[in-house]
Amino acid sequence: MYDVRRGEPRLASRNEEEAAGLGPLQLHPRLAGWNALYLLAGRNVGVLPYFLPLVLGFAAYRGERGRWALLLAVLAAAAGLLLLRPFDFIGGEGAIANRLFLPLYAALWFLAARPVRVFPAILVALLAAPFLYPLWSRPARISLAGEPFPYVSPLAARWLPYETTQRYAPGGALFQSSLWLKLLASGVWHPTGGDSLRLLGDSRVELLAGRSQPLEGFVLEFDGRAPSKLEIGGRELRPTLLRPDGSIAFEVPADGPRAVHPLWWSRGEDYYLYDLDFRLPGARPVPIRFRVLPRRDLMIQRSRESDR
């Protein structure tokens, strides 16, 4: 939902969601394509990492007694989730993996019609363990009132794609300059009432940055407590701007957008989404203030300063 007064997205309450129902049909090719990928292998709701034991059900499949019809029904239901709830099929905060897929998960087990051998079962368990171990070891932590998605393992967070389309995927969102930002790492936060972000020392920062137009690059501005080097994308950068108050700025070229699709509050308008994953090596373990701006904003600022 979009808050017109503040010009930024906000989460709808549960009552508002229930009143809204399923919402309008979203026939958007890019949105459907990215959602299909996330439904299959998303960091928080992917069917492959979190419902991997289904492989055993398919291994024991036989097409007798119309079991093929059950598979078609599950595929049709999954397609319905992508079309009718393109921003919400994740199921809400605290859900166990993809909550809306759970009934389909149970249905698919009826595909099995013969015993499964021990070795394939052990192999599937070993493949699923890196993703499901947090859920197996601490099931009591999964609750609607608890920490969002505590079952996501470090392996999933490192190697699986973050669901850029999903409203309830973890991470706080805000606007800074003309950028929409979503904070994806625990070492970065947005103080209440502040216009800048904070990071803790040299902790890893992961951001998703979105804009309605493509970007040439970013500018990362830090206060005087930041060191004079930045690690990002396997590169080490030096500041391009040093200010009298000790603050520094780094220019970071933008690679191609990670994804292009509408967001839940953009009313059908495409947004170009970029990953920013960086750290300040050697920084003291203190809060460091920083901002993320489009590179064009810095060029305009320099032009204004030179005209004075």
Secondary structure, DSSP 8 states (H G I E B T S, - for coil): -EETTTTEE----HHHHHHHTT-S----HHHHHHHHHHHHH-TTT-HHHHSTTHHHHHHTB--GGGHHHHHHHHHHHHHHHHHH-TTTTT-STT-SSSGGGHHHHHHHGGGB-S---HHHHHHHHHHHHHHHHHHHH-GGG--TTS-SSTT--HHHHHHS---TT-TTSSSEEEEETTEEEEE-STTEE--TT-SSEEEETT--EEEEEEESS--SEEEEEE-TTS-S-EEETTEEE--SEE-TTS-EEEEEE--S-SEEEE-TTTTT-EEEEEEEEEE-TT--SSEEEEEEEEHHHHHHHHHHHHH-
